[in-house]
Amino acid sequence: MNGDGVQGGTQETGIPGVTVQLQVNLNGDSNYVTVATDTTDSDGKYLFENLPVGASYNYRVVLELNAANLAAIPNDAYGNDYYNTTGTLDAAPTPDIIYRTASITSAAPNNLTADFGFAPPASMGDTIFWDTNGNGTQDVGESGIPNAKVDLYTFTDANGNYRYDPGELDTFVRSDYTDSNGNYLFSGLTPGFFVAVVDTTTASYDPGSGTVANPILNPMLTSDPSADGVAQSCSIDTNNALCDARDGMRLYANTNYMGADFGFRPSGAFGDYIWLDQNGDGVQDAGEIGLAGVTVTIDDGAGTVLTTTTNSDGYYFFQNLNPAQLARMEVQQLRSMGLGL
């Protein structure tokens, strides 16, 4: 489970129902012949007995990644197969195989070390959202951004701090696009150094359902995992670790890093906070709570009316407004809430 290639602890149990093949090479070339098969028992054990011993017998145990074996090997929470932590993966045959060579001589006629270990892969992701109030945190009412493009890269950890730093970008792996809630996910990752990079420069792309405009083309980044919960009013700057729209780290076996969230402040944003000003001084003092459920309406005077409601903390936001829509604001329902206004 920890990917160290050694079985240990109560959680690292054997895998039953996996078929392995014993193969032998008699003439020293690269051709192996299958001479026996066995299937792991309830404890994950297999055994080949009474084997001929001699310098000319070159044995290997092969685990074929066919449908039956893949069904027996566990999957992670996202449906990805566990990856092998021991043995050599060979993608040349069809299907792929994992093998371990086994040396058996008259001096050492038993070899019980040809184990095959499997571990859960890693994953990373989170949410890209509209940080309307620019406070560096996704608050209630601040929606995720759909169809944002995120690219996954490996990186070279030049300074050995296990985190991505500017200039360490290496090899492109693949892209993902945020769903209707602004969520994205890279799963099934073999442990290593990975960095998620939000695409803020490509004008349009196809997330799989047709070409769409990039919803965060050259925006203001306000929230970066390097400074979670801290407002960052800065443009994208790849030389500033707090403002680069990138997040990366060393991912280990079974790591599920769901902290790579990014907030962007939309254009035409309007809103703030409605609270009960008990002393009437126009300042929100300690103990003066926000008012939830208050309807706020923006009317541009030309027939366009936009409405929202304060959240449980009293915040409300509008976004992507044009100047005409800011002409008049109406706050309703305060009298009906029994506040004596």
C-alpha positions as CSV (number, residue, x, y, z in Angstrom):
1,M,0.0,0.0,0.0
2,N,3.0,2.4,0.6
3,G,4.7,1.4,-2.6
4,D,8.1,0.5,-1.0
5,G,8.3,-2.9,-2.7
6,V,8.2,-4.8,0.6
7,Q,5.2,-6.6,2.1
8,G,4.6,-5.4,5.7
9,G,1.8,-4.5,8.0
10,T,-1.7,-5.8,8.3
11,Q,-3.0,-3.7,5.4
12,E,-0.6,-5.2,2.9
13,T,-2.4,-8.5,2.3
14,G,-1.9,-11.1,-0.5
15,I,-3.9,-10.9,-3.7
16,P,-5.9,-14.1,-4.5
17,G,-6.9,-15.4,-7.9
18,V,-3.9,-14.1,-9.9
19,T,-2.4,-16.6,-12.4
20,V,1.3,-16.7,-12.9
21,Q,3.4,-18.6,-15.4
22,L,6.8,-20.4,-14.9
23,Q,9.0,-20.0,-17.9
24,V,12.4,-21.4,-18.7
25,N,15.1,-20.4,-21.1
26,L,17.4,-23.4,-22.0
27,N,19.7,-22.0,-24.6
28,G,20.6,-18.6,-23.2
29,D,18.7,-16.5,-25.8
30,S,15.7,-14.3,-25.2
31,N,13.1,-17.0,-25.9
32,Y,11.3,-18.3,-22.8
33,V,8.9,-21.3,-22.8
34,T,6.0,-21.7,-20.4
35,V,6.4,-25.0,-18.5
36,A,3.8,-24.5,-15.7
37,T,1.1,-22.2,-14.3
38,D,-0.3,-21.6,-10.8
39,T,-2.9,-19.3,-9.3
40,T,-2.5,-17.5,-6.0
41,D,-4.4,-18.8,-3.0
42,S,-6.4,-16.8,-0.5
43,D,-3.2,-15.4,1.0
44,G,-1.7,-14.5,-2.4
45,K,0.8,-17.3,-2.4
46,Y,1.9,-19.5,-5.4
47,L,4.5,-22.2,-5.6
48,F,6.3,-24.2,-8.3
49,E,7.9,-27.4,-7.0
50,N,10.3,-30.2,-8.1
51,L,12.1,-28.0,-10.7
52,P,15.2,-29.2,-12.4
53,V,18.3,-27.6,-11.1
54,G,21.4,-26.6,-13.2
55,A,23.3,-23.7,-14.6
56,S,21.5,-24.1,-17.9
57,Y,18.1,-23.6,-16.4
58,N,17.2,-19.9,-16.5
59,Y,13.8,-19.4,-14.9
60,R,11.4,-16.5,-14.7
61,V,8.0,-16.1,-13.3
62,V,5.6,-14.1,-15.4
63,L,2.4,-12.3,-14.4
64,E,0.4,-11.5,-17.6
65,L,-1.8,-8.3,-17.4
66,N,-4.7,-10.0,-19.1
67,A,-8.4,-9.3,-18.3
68,A,-8.6,-12.0,-15.6
69,N,-5.6,-10.9,-13.7
70,L,-6.5,-7.2,-14.0
71,A,-9.9,-8.1,-12.5
72,A,-8.2,-9.8,-9.5
73,I,-5.7,-6.9,-8.9
74,P,-7.4,-4.1,-6.9
75,N,-8.5,-0.8,-8.2
76,D,-8.3,2.6,-6.5
77,A,-11.3,4.8,-5.7
78,Y,-11.3,6.2,-9.3
79,G,-11.3,2.7,-11.0
80,N,-7.6,2.7,-11.9
81,D,-5.6,-0.5,-11.6
82,Y,-2.9,-0.7,-8.9
83,Y,0.6,-0.4,-10.4
84,N,3.4,-2.9,-9.9
85,T,6.1,-2.0,-7.3
86,T,8.2,-5.1,-7.9
87,G,9.2,-7.0,-11.0
88,T,10.0,-5.7,-14.5
89,L,7.2,-4.4,-16.6
90,D,7.5,-5.3,-20.3
91,A,5.1,-3.6,-22.7
92,A,6.4,-5.4,-25.8
93,P,4.1,-8.5,-25.6
94,T,0.4,-8.3,-25.9
95,P,-0.9,-8.1,-23.2
96,D,1.8,-6.5,-21.1
97,I,3.7,-8.7,-18.7
98,I,5.5,-8.3,-15.4
99,Y,8.3,-10.7,-14.7
100,R,10.9,-11.7,-12.1
101,T,13.9,-13.8,-12.9
102,A,14.6,-16.7,-10.5
103,S,18.0,-18.3,-10.0
104,I,18.0,-21.9,-8.9
105,T,21.2,-23.9,-8.4
106,S,22.3,-27.0,-6.6
107,A,23.7,-24.9,-3.9
108,A,20.5,-22.8,-3.6
109,P,17.7,-25.0,-4.9
110,N,14.9,-22.9,-3.4
111,N,13.9,-19.4,-4.3
112,L,10.9,-18.0,-2.5
113,T,11.5,-14.3,-3.2
114,A,9.8,-13.9,-6.6
115,D,7.0,-11.7,-5.1
116,F,4.8,-9.3,-7.1
117,G,3.8,-6.1,-5.2
118,F,1.0,-3.7,-6.3
119,A,0.1,-0.3,-4.8
120,P,-2.6,2.3,-5.4
121,P,-1.6,5.0,-7.8
122,A,-1.6,8.7,-7.0
123,S,-4.0,11.5,-8.0
124,M,-4.3,15.2,-7.8
125,G,-6.8,17.9,-8.6
126,D,-9.4,20.3,-7.0
127,T,-11.5,23.3,-8.1
128,I,-11.0,26.3,-10.3
129,F,-13.5,29.0,-9.1
130,W,-14.6,32.6,-9.4
131,D,-13.1,34.4,-6.3
132,T,-15.6,37.2,-6.6
133,N,-14.5,39.1,-3.5
134,G,-10.9,38.3,-4.0
135,N,-10.2,37.0,-0.6
136,G,-8.3,33.9,-1.7
137,T,-11.0,31.4,-0.6
138,Q,-13.9,29.9,-2.3
139,D,-16.9,31.2,-0.3
140,V,-20.5,30.1,-0.4
141,G,-22.0,31.4,-3.6
142,E,-18.7,31.6,-5.5
143,S,-19.2,29.1,-8.3
144,G,-16.7,26.8,-10.0
145,I,-15.5,27.7,-13.5
146,P,-16.5,25.0,-16.1
147,N,-14.4,24.2,-19.2
148,A,-11.2,25.6,-17.8
149,K,-8.1,23.7,-19.1
150,V,-5.5,22.3,-16.8
151,D,-2.3,20.7,-18.1
152,L,-0.3,18.1,-16.1
153,Y,3.5,18.0,-16.4
154,T,6.3,16.2,-14.6
155,F,9.0,18.4,-13.1
156,T,12.6,18.0,-12.1
157,D,13.0,18.8,-8.4
158,A,16.3,20.6,-8.8
159,N,16.5,21.9,-5.2
160,G,15.2,18.8,-3.5
161,N,12.3,20.4,-1.6
162,Y,9.7,18.0,-3.1
163,R,7.7,21.0,-4.3
164,Y,7.4,22.6,-7.8
165,D,9.4,25.8,-8.2
166,P,9.4,28.2,-11.2
167,G,11.7,26.9,-13.9
168,E,11.4,23.2,-13.0
169,L,8.8,22.3,-15.6
170,D,9.7,19.2,-17.5
171,T,7.5,16.9,-19.7
172,F,3.8,17.2,-20.6
173,V,1.6,14.3,-19.5
174,R,-2.0,15.1,-20.4
175,S,-4.8,17.7,-20.0
176,D,-8.1,17.8,-18.2
177,Y,-11.0,20.2,-18.3
178,T,-13.1,21.3,-15.4
179,D,-16.7,20.0,-15.1
180,S,-19.8,22.1,-14.5
181,N,-18.7,22.6,-10.9
182,G,-15.2,23.7,-11.8
183,N,-13.6,20.4,-10.6
184,Y,-10.7,18.6,-12.4
185,L,-8.8,15.4,-11.6
186,F,-5.7,13.6,-12.7
187,S,-5.8,10.1,-11.4
188,G,-4.0,6.8,-12.1
189,L,-0.6,8.4,-11.7
190,T,2.5,6.4,-11.1
191,P,4.3,8.1,-8.2
192,G,6.7,10.9,-9.1
193,F,6.9,14.7,-9.4
194,F,3.8,16.3,-11.0
195,V,2.6,19.9,-11.5
196,A,-0.8,21.1,-12.6
197,V,-0.7,24.2,-14.8
198,V,-3.9,26.2,-15.5
199,D,-4.1,27.4,-19.1
200,T,-4.7,31.1,-19.0
201,T,-3.3,32.0,-22.5
202,T,-5.0,29.7,-25.1
203,A,-8.0,31.6,-26.5
204,S,-10.1,28.5,-27.3
205,Y,-9.9,24.7,-27.3
206,D,-12.0,21.6,-27.5
207,P,-12.7,19.9,-24.1
208,G,-14.4,17.0,-26.0
209,S,-17.8,18.5,-26.7
210,G,-16.8,21.1,-29.3
211,T,-14.6,24.3,-29.3
212,V,-15.2,26.7,-26.4
213,A,-13.7,30.0,-25.4
214,N,-11.2,29.9,-22.6
215,P,-13.3,31.2,-19.6
216,I,-10.1,32.5,-17.8
217,L,-8.2,34.1,-20.6
218,N,-5.6,36.5,-19.0
219,P,-7.6,37.0,-15.7
220,M,-6.5,38.2,-12.3
221,L,-5.4,35.3,-10.2
222,T,-6.4,35.7,-6.5
223,S,-6.0,32.3,-5.0
224,D,-3.1,29.9,-5.5
225,P,-2.3,26.8,-3.4
226,S,1.1,28.3,-2.5
227,A,-0.9,30.8,-0.4
228,D,-4.2,29.1,0.5
229,G,-6.7,31.6,2.0
230,V,-4.5,34.6,1.2
231,A,-5.8,37.1,-1.3
232,Q,-3.3,37.5,-4.2
233,S,-4.2,40.5,-6.3
234,C,-1.7,39.9,-9.1
235,S,-1.6,39.0,-12.7
236,I,-0.2,35.6,-13.8
237,D,3.6,35.7,-13.1
238,T,5.6,32.6,-13.6
239,N,8.5,34.1,-11.6
240,N,6.3,34.6,-8.5
241,A,5.6,31.3,-6.7
242,L,2.4,32.9,-5.2
243,C,1.1,34.0,-8.6
244,D,1.9,31.4,-11.2
245,A,-1.4,29.4,-11.5
246,R,0.7,26.2,-11.0
247,D,0.9,23.7,-8.2
248,G,3.1,20.6,-7.9
249,M,4.7,18.2,-5.5
250,R,6.1,14.7,-5.1
251,L,3.2,12.3,-5.2
252,Y,3.7,9.0,-3.5
253,A,1.7,5.7,-3.7
254,N,-1.9,6.2,-2.5
255,T,-1.5,10.0,-2.4
256,N,-4.8,11.8,-3.2
257,Y,-3.8,15.5,-3.3
258,M,-7.0,17.5,-3.6
259,G,-5.5,20.9,-2.8
260,A,-4.6,22.3,-6.2
261,D,-7.4,24.9,-6.3
262,F,-7.1,28.2,-8.0
263,G,-9.3,31.3,-7.8
264,F,-9.8,34.0,-10.4
265,R,-11.5,37.3,-9.9
266,P,-14.1,37.9,-12.7
267,S,-14.5,41.2,-14.5
268,G,-17.5,43.4,-13.7
269,A,-17.6,42.1,-10.1
270,F,-20.0,43.8,-7.6
271,G,-21.0,42.9,-4.1
272,D,-19.9,42.6,-0.5
273,Y,-21.6,42.1,2.8
274,I,-24.9,42.9,4.5
275,W,-25.0,42.9,8.2
276,L,-27.0,44.0,11.2
277,D,-25.5,47.3,12.3
278,Q,-26.7,47.3,15.8
279,N,-25.2,50.5,16.9
280,G,-25.8,52.3,13.6
281,D,-22.3,53.6,13.1
282,G,-21.9,52.3,9.6
283,V,-19.0,50.0,10.5
284,Q,-19.3,46.2,11.1
285,D,-18.1,45.7,14.6
286,A,-17.3,42.5,16.5
287,G,-20.5,40.6,17.1
288,E,-22.5,42.3,14.4
289,I,-23.6,39.3,12.3
290,G,-24.2,39.0,8.6
291,L,-27.8,38.7,7.4
292,A,-28.6,35.5,5.4
293,G,-31.3,35.2,2.8
294,V,-31.5,38.9,1.8
295,T,-32.4,39.5,-1.8
296,V,-30.2,41.9,-3.7
297,T,-31.3,43.1,-7.1
298,I,-29.4,45.1,-9.8
299,D,-31.5,46.9,-12.3
300,D,-30.0,48.6,-15.3
301,G,-33.1,50.7,-16.0
302,A,-33.5,49.1,-19.4
303,G,-35.4,46.0,-18.5
304,T,-32.5,43.8,-17.3
305,V,-32.8,42.7,-13.7
306,L,-30.3,40.4,-11.9
307,T,-31.0,39.0,-8.5
308,T,-29.0,37.1,-6.0
309,T,-29.3,36.2,-2.3
310,T,-26.9,36.7,0.6
311,N,-25.3,33.5,1.8
312,S,-25.3,32.2,5.4
313,D,-22.6,34.7,6.3
314,G,-24.3,37.7,4.7
315,Y,-22.2,37.9,1.5
316,Y,-23.6,38.5,-2.0
317,F,-21.9,38.8,-5.3
318,F,-22.6,39.6,-9.0
319,Q,-20.0,39.1,-11.7
320,N,-19.5,39.7,-15.4
321,L,-21.5,42.9,-15.3
322,N,-21.3,45.8,-17.7
323,P,-21.3,49.4,-16.5
324,A,-25.0,50.0,-17.3
325,Q,-26.0,47.2,-15.0
326,L,-24.4,49.0,-12.1
327,A,-26.7,52.0,-12.5
328,R,-29.0,51.1,-9.7
329,M,-29.0,48.6,-6.8
330,E,-32.0,47.7,-4.7
331,V,-31.9,45.8,-1.4
332,Q,-35.2,44.1,-0.6
333,Q,-36.8,42.0,2.1
334,L,-35.3,43.8,5.1
335,R,-38.6,45.0,6.4
336,S,-40.2,41.6,6.0
337,M,-37.4,40.1,8.1
338,G,-38.7,42.0,11.1
339,L,-35.7,44.3,11.5
340,G,-37.7,47.5,11.7
341,L,-36.3,49.1,8.6
